[in-house]
């Protein structure tokens, strides 16, 4: 449900519609988060905290690594039009610049 509401936000042409549907999307995300949290208690009540830590850690790690991979794959691709002339699509190369000394860039 929240993904549908966020699509409406992306394609809205007025500020009021965008804010209304953004508030609704964030409100509906509470249902998804509560269902996610309860699953750990259903699977293993005794180890729910460990499972929560592992699943959140994997999710966070993928959120940190994926932009670096996309940045490496699209480093020399220059896109025109609505994406801009610099080829920096949505800031995908920004983490690479920030971590340049550690990643050998």
HELIX and SHEET records of a PDB file:
HELIX    1   1 UNK A    2  UNK A   11  1                                  10    
HELIX    2   2 UNK A   15  UNK A   43  1                                  29    
HELIX    3   3 UNK A   45  UNK A   47  5                                   3    
HELIX    4   4 UNK A   48  UNK A   73  1                                  26    
HELIX    5   5 UNK A   81  UNK A   83  5                                   3    
HELIX    6   6 UNK A   89  UNK A   91  5                                   3    
HELIX    7   7 UNK A   94  UNK A   98  1                                   5    
HELIX    8   8 UNK A  100  UNK A  103  1                                   4    
END                                                                             
